[in-house]
Amino acid sequence: MIEYLVLGVVLFVVAAAAVKIIRPWQKGLIERLGRYQRTADSGLTMVFPFVERLIKVDMREQVVDVPPQGVITKDNVVVEVDAVIYYEVTDPVKVTYNVANFYTAATKLAQTNLRNLVGDLSLDESLTSREVINTKLRQILDDATDKWGVRVSRVELQRIEPPRDVTEAMHRQMKAERDKRAMILEAEGQKQSAILKAEGQAEAIMRVADANKYERMTVAEGEARAINTVFGAIHKGNPTNDLIAIKYLEALQKIADGKASKVFLPYEASGILASIAGVGELLKEKVSTEEQEKT
């Protein structure tokens, strides 16, 4: 009975060692006497104890954190660069037998190519070309890791940090650029304000000038109509020379009523006065004739 009991225990241990469970995200590599035999999918798998060995390979997407390193840019500025690599296993056999330590190999490969890529760029280009660096580095790593049975899905640069003095200089430069843009905008605003103000003043002057012009034209037209009316009335009434002379003397009287100590008479006044004298003589002769007729 003891022998059967021992045999049963041994068979149970052997059976337990022969049954293996592979999870859904894993692949199982089965080696027989140190030689690759087959690949097992997820689920329950049987192996021969002490003859076969099961190696489980994780097929999920995984992350490689590339440590920070100093990289010299094209313009001789040392920047700290680190990245993250996302990869997934496509061939469990290659990733197991073609590379001893994929994590270390991928890290060193990424650091080397980061130095090459960033070293070909200036500081400004490296700071503004993250997507370009990510794309190129992913392509390089994907081509290099293809023989390891791994596909690099994406690469992300976490940090590109220049030295402190360079960072402070960049901050001062950005502040100067902002101040410059603010001054330009303020100057443009003042310019537009001055232009609008000048246009408003010019328009106001033009309107005042138009109003004065209209006023003068209206006054001139009124005076012209008045002159035409007077002129027409004079010619219609057929005035005599003596009447014109008397009106002229009345105008001269108004001129003489001024405060000036000297009165300048126009040259034509002599002829008019002569005509007035002639009118006086005629009046005297007429009066004397009438008196004679009465006597």
Buried (B, 14 or more C-beta within 10 A) or exposed (E): EEEEEEEEEEEEEEEEEBEBEBEEEBBBBBBEEEEEBEBBEBEEBEBBEEEBBBBBBBBEEBEBEBEBBEBEBEEEBEBEBBBBBBBEBBBBBBBBBBBEEBBEBBBEBBBEBBBEBBEEBBBEBBBEBEEEBBEBBBEBBBEBBBEBBBBBEBBEBEEBBBEEEBEEEBEEEEEEEEEEEEEEEEEEEEEEEEEEEEEEEEEEEEEEEEEEEEEEEEEEEEEEEEEEEEEEEEEEEEEEEBEEBBEBEEEBEEEEEEEEEEEEEEEEBEEBBEBBEEBEEEEEEEEEEEEEEEE
